[in-house]
Amino acid sequence: MAEMGYWVGIEYWGNGYCTEATKKVLEYGFDTQNLNRIFAYHFGSNPASGRVMKKIGMKYEGCLRQAIKKWGKFEDSVLYGVLKSDLN
């Protein structure tokens, strides 16, 4: 099992870079590292990141309400995960 994370600069949003890169991370994790599960979180205030996770085959698994304090404000942490068998 492994956790995946990413941060994309605003000037690069909307170009598909994150989707392309995270697909490769899943491929590497499942095919090269023989992982069974990969998961990731995104801030509740960033639904675009959740859309990336859905595009690459991850499934919504839950929300940790006000789990992270970012810039003085509590944020929800939204969990997505994927199993190797989900992509076959």
ZAFITOR-904422 format. One record per residue: residue number from 1; residue in three letters; x, y, z of N, C-alpha, C, O in turn. Coordinates in nm, 3 decimals, always signed. Example, Ala and Ser with C-alpha at 12.3 -4.5 7.8 and 13.67 -1.06 7.14 Angstrom:
// residues 2
node seq=1, type=ALA, n_c1=+1.319, n_c2=-0.569, n_c3=+0.780, ca_c1=+1.230, ca_c2=-0.450, ca_c3=+0.780, c_c1=+1.320, c_c2=-0.330, c_c3=+0.780, o_c1=+1.424, o_c2=-0.332, o_c3=+0.846
node seq=2, type=SER, n_c1=+1.285, n_c2=-0.225, n_c3=+0.708, ca_c1=+1.367, ca_c2=-0.106, ca_c3=+0.714, c_c1=+1.290, c_c2=+0.003, c_c3=+0.787, o_c1=+1.341, o_c2=+0.114, o_c3=+0.804
This chain:
// residues 88
node seq=1, type=MET, n_c1=+0.086, n_c2=-0.118, n_c3=+0.000, ca_c1=+0.000, ca_c2=+0.000, ca_c3=+0.000, c_c1=+0.090, c_c2=+0.123, c_c3=+0.000, o_c1=+0.197, o_c2=+0.124, o_c3=+0.061
node seq=2, type=ALA, n_c1=+0.045, n_c2=+0.226, n_c3=-0.069, ca_c1=+0.120, ca_c2=+0.351, ca_c3=-0.075, c_c1=+0.025, c_c2=+0.469, c_c3=-0.086, o_c1=-0.086, o_c2=+0.458, o_c3=-0.138
node seq=3, type=GLU, n_c1=+0.071, n_c2=+0.582, n_c3=-0.035, ca_c1=-0.003, ca_c2=+0.707, ca_c3=-0.048, c_c1=+0.060, c_c2=+0.788, c_c3=-0.160, o_c1=+0.183, o_c2=+0.794, o_c3=-0.172
node seq=4, type=MET, n_c1=-0.024, n_c2=+0.850, n_c3=-0.241, ca_c1=+0.022, ca_c2=+0.935, ca_c3=-0.349, c_c1=-0.016, c_c2=+1.079, c_c3=-0.317, o_c1=-0.124, o_c2=+1.105, o_c3=-0.264
node seq=5, type=GLY, n_c1=+0.072, n_c2=+1.171, n_c3=-0.350, ca_c1=+0.041, ca_c2=+1.312, ca_c3=-0.331, c_c1=+0.098, c_c2=+1.394, c_c3=-0.445, o_c1=+0.193, o_c2=+1.351, o_c3=-0.512
node seq=6, type=TYR, n_c1=+0.042, n_c2=+1.511, n_c3=-0.468, ca_c1=+0.092, ca_c2=+1.599, ca_c3=-0.573, c_c1=+0.051, c_c2=+1.742, c_c3=-0.541, o_c1=-0.044, o_c2=+1.767, o_c3=-0.467
node seq=7, type=TRP, n_c1=+0.124, n_c2=+1.834, n_c3=-0.600, ca_c1=+0.094, ca_c2=+1.976, ca_c3=-0.588, c_c1=+0.127, c_c2=+2.038, c_c3=-0.722, o_c1=+0.239, o_c2=+2.024, o_c3=-0.772
node seq=8, type=VAL, n_c1=+0.031, n_c2=+2.106, n_c3=-0.782, ca_c1=+0.049, ca_c2=+2.164, ca_c3=-0.915, c_c1=+0.033, c_c2=+2.315, c_c3=-0.906, o_c1=-0.065, o_c2=+2.365, o_c3=-0.851
node seq=9, type=GLY, n_c1=+0.131, n_c2=+2.388, n_c3=-0.959, ca_c1=+0.124, ca_c2=+2.533, ca_c3=-0.959, c_c1=+0.006, c_c2=+2.584, c_c3=-1.040, o_c1=-0.031, o_c2=+2.525, o_c3=-1.142
node seq=10, type=ILE, n_c1=-0.053, n_c2=+2.692, n_c3=-0.995, ca_c1=-0.173, ca_c2=+2.748, ca_c3=-1.059, c_c1=-0.155, c_c2=+2.769, c_c3=-1.209, o_c1=-0.246, o_c2=+2.744, o_c3=-1.287
node seq=11, type=GLU, n_c1=-0.037, n_c2=+2.814, n_c3=-1.248, ca_c1=-0.014, ca_c2=+2.843, ca_c3=-1.390, c_c1=-0.018, c_c2=+2.717, c_c3=-1.477, o_c1=-0.025, o_c2=+2.727, o_c3=-1.600
node seq=12, type=TYR, n_c1=-0.015, n_c2=+2.599, n_c3=-1.416, ca_c1=-0.018, ca_c2=+2.473, ca_c3=-1.491, c_c1=-0.152, c_c2=+2.400, c_c3=-1.483, o_c1=-0.167, o_c2=+2.292, o_c3=-1.540
node seq=13, type=TRP, n_c1=-0.248, n_c2=+2.458, n_c3=-1.411, ca_c1=-0.381, ca_c2=+2.395, ca_c3=-1.399, c_c1=-0.448, c_c2=+2.387, c_c3=-1.536, o_c1=-0.426, o_c2=+2.471, o_c3=-1.622
node seq=14, type=GLY, n_c1=-0.530, n_c2=+2.285, n_c3=-1.553, ca_c1=-0.613, ca_c2=+2.273, ca_c3=-1.673, c_c1=-0.543, c_c2=+2.222, c_c3=-1.797, o_c1=-0.601, o_c2=+2.223, o_c3=-1.905
node seq=15, type=ASN, n_c1=-0.419, n_c2=+2.177, n_c3=-1.783, ca_c1=-0.345, ca_c2=+2.126, ca_c3=-1.899, c_c1=-0.338, c_c2=+1.974, c_c3=-1.905, o_c1=-0.282, o_c2=+1.918, o_c3=-1.999
node seq=16, type=GLY, n_c1=-0.394, n_c2=+1.907, n_c3=-1.805, ca_c1=-0.391, ca_c2=+1.761, ca_c3=-1.804, c_c1=-0.262, c_c2=+1.701, c_c3=-1.750, o_c1=-0.246, o_c2=+1.579, o_c3=-1.750
node seq=17, type=TYR, n_c1=-0.170, n_c2=+1.787, n_c3=-1.704, ca_c1=-0.042, ca_c2=+1.736, ca_c3=-1.654, c_c1=-0.060, c_c2=+1.644, c_c3=-1.533, o_c1=+0.005, o_c2=+1.540, o_c3=-1.524
node seq=18, type=CYS, n_c1=-0.146, n_c2=+1.683, n_c3=-1.443, ca_c1=-0.166, ca_c2=+1.606, ca_c3=-1.320, c_c1=-0.228, c_c2=+1.470, c_c3=-1.352, o_c1=-0.185, o_c2=+1.368, o_c3=-1.297
node seq=19, type=THR, n_c1=-0.326, n_c2=+1.468, n_c3=-1.439, ca_c1=-0.388, ca_c2=+1.341, ca_c3=-1.478, c_c1=-0.285, c_c2=+1.248, c_c3=-1.542, o_c1=-0.278, o_c2=+1.130, o_c3=-1.509
node seq=20, type=GLU, n_c1=-0.206, n_c2=+1.302, n_c3=-1.633, ca_c1=-0.104, ca_c2=+1.222, ca_c3=-1.701, c_c1=+0.000, c_c2=+1.168, c_c3=-1.601, o_c1=+0.036, o_c2=+1.051, o_c3=-1.606
node seq=21, type=ALA, n_c1=+0.046, n_c2=+1.254, n_c3=-1.512, ca_c1=+0.149, ca_c2=+1.213, ca_c3=-1.415, c_c1=+0.096, c_c2=+1.109, c_c3=-1.316, o_c1=+0.165, o_c2=+1.012, o_c3=-1.285
node seq=22, type=THR, n_c1=-0.026, n_c2=+1.130, n_c3=-1.266, ca_c1=-0.079, ca_c2=+1.036, ca_c3=-1.167, c_c1=-0.112, c_c2=+0.900, c_c3=-1.229, o_c1=-0.102, o_c2=+0.798, o_c3=-1.161
node seq=23, type=LYS, n_c1=-0.150, n_c2=+0.897, n_c3=-1.355, ca_c1=-0.169, ca_c2=+0.768, ca_c3=-1.424, c_c1=-0.038, c_c2=+0.690, c_c3=-1.425, o_c1=-0.037, o_c2=+0.569, o_c3=-1.402
node seq=24, type=LYS, n_c1=+0.071, n_c2=+0.760, n_c3=-1.451, ca_c1=+0.203, ca_c2=+0.696, ca_c3=-1.453, c_c1=+0.244, c_c2=+0.648, c_c3=-1.314, o_c1=+0.306, o_c2=+0.543, o_c3=-1.300
node seq=25, type=VAL, n_c1=+0.209, n_c2=+0.724, n_c3=-1.211, ca_c1=+0.238, ca_c2=+0.682, ca_c3=-1.074, c_c1=+0.164, c_c2=+0.552, c_c3=-1.042, o_c1=+0.223, o_c2=+0.460, o_c3=-0.986
node seq=26, type=LEU, n_c1=+0.037, n_c2=+0.545, n_c3=-1.079, ca_c1=-0.039, ca_c2=+0.421, ca_c3=-1.055, c_c1=+0.023, c_c2=+0.305, c_c3=-1.132, o_c1=+0.039, o_c2=+0.195, o_c3=-1.078
node seq=27, type=GLU, n_c1=+0.056, n_c2=+0.328, n_c3=-1.257, ca_c1=+0.117, ca_c2=+0.224, ca_c3=-1.339, c_c1=+0.246, c_c2=+0.173, c_c3=-1.274, o_c1=+0.267, o_c2=+0.052, o_c3=-1.264
node seq=28, type=TYR, n_c1=+0.331, n_c2=+0.265, n_c3=-1.231, ca_c1=+0.457, ca_c2=+0.227, ca_c3=-1.167, c_c1=+0.431, c_c2=+0.151, c_c3=-1.036, o_c1=+0.493, o_c2=+0.048, o_c3=-1.010
node seq=29, type=GLY, n_c1=+0.340, n_c2=+0.201, n_c3=-0.956, ca_c1=+0.311, ca_c2=+0.138, ca_c3=-0.828, c_c1=+0.257, c_c2=-0.002, c_c3=-0.842, o_c1=+0.299, o_c2=-0.093, o_c3=-0.771
node seq=30, type=PHE, n_c1=+0.165, n_c2=-0.021, n_c3=-0.935, ca_c1=+0.103, ca_c2=-0.152, ca_c3=-0.951, c_c1=+0.191, c_c2=-0.249, c_c3=-1.031, o_c1=+0.203, o_c2=-0.365, o_c3=-0.995
node seq=31, type=ASP, n_c1=+0.252, n_c2=-0.201, n_c3=-1.139, ca_c1=+0.326, ca_c2=-0.290, ca_c3=-1.228, c_c1=+0.470, c_c2=-0.314, c_c3=-1.185, o_c1=+0.521, o_c2=-0.426, o_c3=-1.198
node seq=32, type=THR, n_c1=+0.537, n_c2=-0.212, n_c3=-1.133, ca_c1=+0.678, ca_c2=-0.225, ca_c3=-1.096, c_c1=+0.696, c_c2=-0.258, c_c3=-0.949, o_c1=+0.779, o_c2=-0.342, o_c3=-0.913
node seq=33, type=GLN, n_c1=+0.620, n_c2=-0.192, n_c3=-0.863, ca_c1=+0.634, ca_c2=-0.212, ca_c3=-0.719, c_c1=+0.541, c_c2=-0.320, c_c3=-0.665, o_c1=+0.548, o_c2=-0.356, o_c3=-0.547
node seq=34, type=ASN, n_c1=+0.454, n_c2=-0.372, n_c3=-0.750, ca_c1=+0.359, ca_c2=-0.478, ca_c3=-0.713, c_c1=+0.271, c_c2=-0.441, c_c3=-0.593, o_c1=+0.243, o_c2=-0.525, o_c3=-0.508
node seq=35, type=LEU, n_c1=+0.229, n_c2=-0.315, n_c3=-0.589, ca_c1=+0.138, ca_c2=-0.271, ca_c3=-0.483, c_c1=-0.002, c_c2=-0.323, c_c3=-0.509, o_c1=-0.038, o_c2=-0.353, o_c3=-0.623
node seq=36, type=ASN, n_c1=-0.080, n_c2=-0.334, n_c3=-0.405, ca_c1=-0.220, ca_c2=-0.374, ca_c3=-0.418, c_c1=-0.314, c_c2=-0.255, c_c3=-0.408, o_c1=-0.423, o_c2=-0.256, o_c3=-0.465
node seq=37, type=ARG, n_c1=-0.271, n_c2=-0.150, n_c3=-0.334, ca_c1=-0.359, ca_c2=-0.036, ca_c3=-0.308, c_c1=-0.278, c_c2=+0.092, c_c3=-0.309, o_c1=-0.167, o_c2=+0.097, o_c3=-0.256
node seq=38, type=ILE, n_c1=-0.336, n_c2=+0.197, n_c3=-0.369, ca_c1=-0.279, ca_c2=+0.331, ca_c3=-0.365, c_c1=-0.392, c_c2=+0.426, c_c3=-0.327, o_c1=-0.502, o_c2=+0.417, o_c3=-0.380
node seq=39, type=PHE, n_c1=-0.361, n_c2=+0.517, n_c3=-0.235, ca_c1=-0.464, ca_c2=+0.612, ca_c3=-0.191, c_c1=-0.408, c_c2=+0.753, c_c3=-0.192, o_c1=-0.287, o_c2=+0.774, o_c3=-0.195
node seq=40, type=ALA, n_c1=-0.499, n_c2=+0.849, n_c3=-0.188, ca_c1=-0.461, ca_c2=+0.990, ca_c3=-0.188, c_c1=-0.573, c_c2=+1.071, c_c3=-0.123, o_c1=-0.689, o_c2=+1.031, o_c3=-0.121
node seq=41, type=TYR, n_c1=-0.535, n_c2=+1.186, n_c3=-0.070, ca_c1=-0.629, ca_c2=+1.281, ca_c3=-0.011, c_c1=-0.625, c_c2=+1.411, c_c3=-0.091, o_c1=-0.523, o_c2=+1.443, o_c3=-0.152
node seq=42, type=HIS, n_c1=-0.734, n_c2=+1.484, n_c3=-0.089, ca_c1=-0.731, ca_c2=+1.621, ca_c3=-0.140, c_c1=-0.807, c_c2=+1.711, c_c3=-0.044, o_c1=-0.896, o_c2=+1.666, o_c3=+0.029
node seq=43, type=PHE, n_c1=-0.773, n_c2=+1.838, n_c3=-0.046, ca_c1=-0.844, ca_c2=+1.935, ca_c3=+0.037, c_c1=-0.988, c_c2=+1.947, c_c3=-0.013, o_c1=-1.012, o_c2=+1.945, o_c3=-0.134
node seq=44, type=GLY, n_c1=-1.082, n_c2=+1.958, n_c3=+0.078, ca_c1=-1.222, ca_c2=+1.975, ca_c3=+0.041, c_c1=-1.245, c_c2=+2.098, c_c3=-0.045, o_c1=-1.339, o_c2=+2.102, o_c3=-0.125
node seq=45, type=SER, n_c1=-1.160, n_c2=+2.197, n_c3=-0.029, ca_c1=-1.174, ca_c2=+2.321, ca_c3=-0.106, c_c1=-1.116, c_c2=+2.309, c_c3=-0.248, o_c1=-1.115, o_c2=+2.407, o_c3=-0.323
node seq=46, type=ASN, n_c1=-1.067, n_c2=+2.191, n_c3=-0.284, ca_c1=-1.008, ca_c2=+2.170, ca_c3=-0.416, c_c1=-1.074, c_c2=+2.051, c_c3=-0.488, o_c1=-1.011, o_c2=+1.947, o_c3=-0.504
node seq=47, type=PRO, n_c1=-1.199, n_c2=+2.068, n_c3=-0.529, ca_c1=-1.268, ca_c2=+1.957, ca_c3=-0.596, c_c1=-1.205, c_c2=+1.915, c_c3=-0.729, o_c1=-1.225, o_c2=+1.803, o_c3=-0.774
node seq=48, type=ALA, n_c1=-1.128, n_c2=+2.004, n_c3=-0.792, ca_c1=-1.061, ca_c2=+1.968, ca_c3=-0.918, c_c1=-0.965, c_c2=+1.852, c_c3=-0.896, o_c1=-0.949, o_c2=+1.767, o_c3=-0.983
node seq=49, type=SER, n_c1=-0.901, n_c2=+1.848, n_c3=-0.781, ca_c1=-0.812, ca_c2=+1.738, ca_c3=-0.750, c_c1=-0.890, c_c2=+1.607, c_c3=-0.737, o_c1=-0.842, o_c2=+1.502, o_c3=-0.779
node seq=50, type=GLY, n_c1=-1.008, n_c2=+1.614, n_c3=-0.681, ca_c1=-1.094, ca_c2=+1.496, ca_c3=-0.673, c_c1=-1.134, c_c2=+1.446, c_c3=-0.811, o_c1=-1.144, o_c2=+1.326, o_c3=-0.834
node seq=51, type=ARG, n_c1=-1.155, n_c2=+1.539, n_c3=-0.904, ca_c1=-1.189, ca_c2=+1.499, ca_c3=-1.041, c_c1=-1.072, c_c2=+1.426, c_c3=-1.108, o_c1=-1.092, o_c2=+1.332, o_c3=-1.184
node seq=52, type=VAL, n_c1=-0.950, n_c2=+1.471, n_c3=-1.079, ca_c1=-0.832, ca_c2=+1.401, ca_c3=-1.131, c_c1=-0.831, c_c2=+1.259, c_c3=-1.078, o_c1=-0.808, o_c2=+1.164, o_c3=-1.153
node seq=53, type=MET, n_c1=-0.855, n_c2=+1.243, n_c3=-0.949, ca_c1=-0.853, ca_c2=+1.111, ca_c3=-0.888, c_c1=-0.959, c_c2=+1.020, c_c3=-0.950, o_c1=-0.934, o_c2=+0.902, o_c3=-0.974
node seq=54, type=LYS, n_c1=-1.077, n_c2=+1.074, n_c3=-0.976, ca_c1=-1.182, ca_c2=+0.994, ca_c3=-1.041, c_c1=-1.141, c_c2=+0.955, c_c3=-1.182, o_c1=-1.163, o_c2=+0.841, o_c3=-1.224
node seq=55, type=LYS, n_c1=-1.081, n_c2=+1.049, n_c3=-1.256, ca_c1=-1.040, ca_c2=+1.022, ca_c3=-1.395, c_c1=-0.942, c_c2=+0.906, c_c3=-1.405, o_c1=-0.944, o_c2=+0.831, o_c3=-1.503
node seq=56, type=ILE, n_c1=-0.857, n_c2=+0.891, n_c3=-1.304, ca_c1=-0.755, ca_c2=+0.785, ca_c3=-1.311, c_c1=-0.803, c_c2=+0.655, c_c3=-1.247, o_c1=-0.725, o_c2=+0.561, o_c3=-1.232
node seq=57, type=GLY, n_c1=-0.929, n_c2=+0.649, n_c3=-1.211, ca_c1=-0.987, ca_c2=+0.525, ca_c3=-1.162, c_c1=-0.998, c_c2=+0.511, c_c3=-1.012, o_c1=-1.039, o_c2=+0.406, o_c3=-0.962
node seq=58, type=MET, n_c1=-0.962, n_c2=+0.615, n_c3=-0.938, ca_c1=-0.973, ca_c2=+0.607, ca_c3=-0.792, c_c1=-1.119, c_c2=+0.624, c_c3=-0.751, o_c1=-1.199, o_c2=+0.685, o_c3=-0.823
node seq=59, type=LYS, n_c1=-1.153, n_c2=+0.568, n_c3=-0.637, ca_c1=-1.290, ca_c2=+0.573, ca_c3=-0.587, c_c1=-1.295, c_c2=+0.652, c_c3=-0.457, o_c1=-1.205, o_c2=+0.643, o_c3=-0.373
node seq=60, type=TYR, n_c1=-1.401, n_c2=+0.729, n_c3=-0.440, ca_c1=-1.424, ca_c2=+0.804, ca_c3=-0.317, c_c1=-1.440, c_c2=+0.706, c_c3=-0.202, o_c1=-1.519, o_c2=+0.612, o_c3=-0.211
node seq=61, type=GLU, n_c1=-1.366, n_c2=+0.729, n_c3=-0.093, ca_c1=-1.372, ca_c2=+0.640, ca_c3=+0.022, c_c1=-1.416, c_c2=+0.710, c_c3=+0.150, o_c1=-1.447, o_c2=+0.643, o_c3=+0.249
node seq=62, type=GLY, n_c1=-1.417, n_c2=+0.842, n_c3=+0.151, ca_c1=-1.463, ca_c2=+0.910, ca_c3=+0.271, c_c1=-1.405, c_c2=+1.049, c_c3=+0.287, o_c1=-1.322, o_c2=+1.094, o_c3=+0.208
node seq=63, type=CYS, n_c1=-1.451, n_c2=+1.115, n_c3=+0.392, ca_c1=-1.409, ca_c2=+1.252, ca_c3=+0.420, c_c1=-1.375, c_c2=+1.265, c_c3=+0.568, o_c1=-1.457, o_c2=+1.231, o_c3=+0.655
node seq=64, type=LEU, n_c1=-1.256, n_c2=+1.313, n_c3=+0.596, ca_c1=-1.216, ca_c2=+1.343, ca_c3=+0.733, c_c1=-1.243, c_c2=+1.492, c_c3=+0.754, o_c1=-1.170, o_c2=+1.578, o_c3=+0.705
node seq=65, type=ARG, n_c1=-1.348, n_c2=+1.521, n_c3=+0.826, ca_c1=-1.392, ca_c2=+1.660, ca_c3=+0.841, c_c1=-1.294, c_c2=+1.739, c_c3=+0.926, o_c1=-1.253, o_c2=+1.697, o_c3=+1.034
node seq=66, type=GLN, n_c1=-1.258, n_c2=+1.856, n_c3=+0.875, ca_c1=-1.169, ca_c2=+1.951, ca_c3=+0.941, c_c1=-1.045, c_c2=+1.882, c_c3=+0.996, o_c1=-1.005, o_c2=+1.904, o_c3=+1.111
node seq=67, type=ALA, n_c1=-0.983, n_c2=+1.799, n_c3=+0.914, ca_c1=-0.869, ca_c2=+1.718, ca_c3=+0.956, c_c1=-0.735, c_c2=+1.790, c_c3=+0.945, o_c1=-0.638, o_c2=+1.750, o_c3=+1.009
node seq=68, type=ILE, n_c1=-0.729, n_c2=+1.895, n_c3=+0.864, ca_c1=-0.602, ca_c2=+1.964, ca_c3=+0.838, c_c1=-0.622, c_c2=+2.113, c_c3=+0.857, o_c1=-0.723, o_c2=+2.170, o_c3=+0.817
node seq=69, type=LYS, n_c1=-0.524, n_c2=+2.175, n_c3=+0.919, ca_c1=-0.527, ca_c2=+2.321, ca_c3=+0.933, c_c1=-0.433, c_c2=+2.379, c_c3=+0.827, o_c1=-0.313, o_c2=+2.355, o_c3=+0.828
node seq=70, type=LYS, n_c1=-0.491, n_c2=+2.456, n_c3=+0.738, ca_c1=-0.416, ca_c2=+2.516, ca_c3=+0.627, c_c1=-0.438, c_c2=+2.666, c_c3=+0.630, o_c1=-0.552, o_c2=+2.713, o_c3=+0.623
node seq=71, type=TRP, n_c1=-0.331, n_c2=+2.740, n_c3=+0.641, ca_c1=-0.335, ca_c2=+2.886, ca_c3=+0.645, c_c1=-0.434, c_c2=+2.937, c_c3=+0.750, o_c1=-0.511, o_c2=+3.030, o_c3=+0.725
node seq=72, type=GLY, n_c1=-0.431, n_c2=+2.875, n_c3=+0.867, ca_c1=-0.512, ca_c2=+2.919, ca_c3=+0.980, c_c1=-0.658, c_c2=+2.876, c_c3=+0.977, o_c1=-0.736, o_c2=+2.916, o_c3=+1.063
node seq=73, type=LYS, n_c1=-0.695, n_c2=+2.795, n_c3=+0.879, ca_c1=-0.834, ca_c2=+2.751, ca_c3=+0.864, c_c1=-0.838, c_c2=+2.598, c_c3=+0.853, o_c1=-0.755, o_c2=+2.538, o_c3=+0.785
node seq=74, type=PHE, n_c1=-0.935, n_c2=+2.537, n_c3=+0.920, ca_c1=-0.949, ca_c2=+2.392, ca_c3=+0.910, c_c1=-1.010, c_c2=+2.353, c_c3=+0.776, o_c1=-1.102, o_c2=+2.418, o_c3=+0.726
node seq=75, type=GLU, n_c1=-0.955, n_c2=+2.246, n_c3=+0.718, ca_c1=-0.998, ca_c2=+2.195, ca_c3=+0.587, c_c1=-1.038, c_c2=+2.048, c_c3=+0.601, o_c1=-0.979, o_c2=+1.974, o_c3=+0.679
node seq=76, type=ASP, n_c1=-1.139, n_c2=+2.008, n_c3=+0.524, ca_c1=-1.171, ca_c2=+1.866, ca_c3=+0.513, c_c1=-1.061, c_c2=+1.798, c_c3=+0.430, o_c1=-1.001, o_c2=+1.859, o_c3=+0.342
node seq=77, type=SER, n_c1=-1.038, n_c2=+1.672, n_c3=+0.460, ca_c1=-0.944, ca_c2=+1.590, ca_c3=+0.385, c_c1=-1.025, c_c2=+1.476, c_c3=+0.321, o_c1=-1.077, o_c2=+1.390, o_c3=+0.392
node seq=78, type=VAL, n_c1=-1.034, n_c2=+1.477, n_c3=+0.190, ca_c1=-1.119, ca_c2=+1.383, ca_c3=+0.117, c_c1=-1.032, c_c2=+1.268, c_c3=+0.064, o_c1=-0.932, o_c2=+1.290, o_c3=-0.003
node seq=79, type=LEU, n_c1=-1.073, n_c2=+1.146, n_c3=+0.096, ca_c1=-0.995, ca_c2=+1.027, ca_c3=+0.066, c_c1=-1.047, c_c2=+0.954, c_c3=-0.058, o_c1=-1.166, o_c2=+0.929, o_c3=-0.072
node seq=80, type=TYR, n_c1=-0.953, n_c2=+0.921, n_c3=-0.148, ca_c1=-0.980, ca_c2=+0.836, ca_c3=-0.263, c_c1=-0.880, c_c2=+0.721, c_c3=-0.262, o_c1=-0.768, o_c2=+0.737, o_c3=-0.212
node seq=81, type=GLY, n_c1=-0.919, n_c2=+0.607, n_c3=-0.315, ca_c1=-0.829, ca_c2=+0.493, ca_c3=-0.322, c_c1=-0.858, c_c2=+0.409, c_c3=-0.444, o_c1=-0.965, o_c2=+0.416, o_c3=-0.504
node seq=82, type=VAL, n_c1=-0.759, n_c2=+0.328, n_c3=-0.480, ca_c1=-0.774, ca_c2=+0.237, ca_c3=-0.594, c_c1=-0.697, c_c2=+0.109, c_c3=-0.564, o_c1=-0.587, o_c2=+0.112, o_c3=-0.508
node seq=83, type=LEU, n_c1=-0.757, n_c2=-0.003, n_c3=-0.601, ca_c1=-0.692, ca_c2=-0.133, ca_c3=-0.591, c_c1=-0.641, c_c2=-0.173, c_c3=-0.728, o_c1=-0.696, o_c2=-0.133, o_c3=-0.831
node seq=84, type=LYS, n_c1=-0.536, n_c2=-0.252, n_c3=-0.730, ca_c1=-0.484, ca_c2=-0.301, ca_c3=-0.857, c_c1=-0.595, c_c2=-0.369, c_c3=-0.938, o_c1=-0.604, o_c2=-0.351, o_c3=-1.059
node seq=85, type=SER, n_c1=-0.678, n_c2=-0.445, n_c3=-0.870, ca_c1=-0.787, ca_c2=-0.518, ca_c3=-0.938, c_c1=-0.894, c_c2=-0.425, c_c3=-0.994, o_c1=-0.968, o_c2=-0.465, o_c3=-1.084
node seq=86, type=ASP, n_c1=-0.904, n_c2=-0.302, n_c3=-0.944, ca_c1=-1.001, ca_c2=-0.206, ca_c3=-0.997, c_c1=-0.968, c_c2=-0.165, c_c3=-1.140, o_c1=-1.057, o_c2=-0.128, o_c3=-1.216
node seq=87, type=LEU, n_c1=-0.841, n_c2=-0.171, n_c3=-1.175, ca_c1=-0.796, ca_c2=-0.120, ca_c3=-1.305, c_c1=-0.779, c_c2=-0.229, c_c3=-1.409, o_c1=-0.742, o_c2=-0.201, o_c3=-1.523
node seq=88, type=ASN, n_c1=-0.805, n_c2=-0.351, n_c3=-1.373, ca_c1=-0.790, ca_c2=-0.463, ca_c3=-1.468, c_c1=-0.923, c_c2=-0.505, c_c3=-1.526, o_c1=-0.929, o_c2=-0.598, o_c3=-1.607
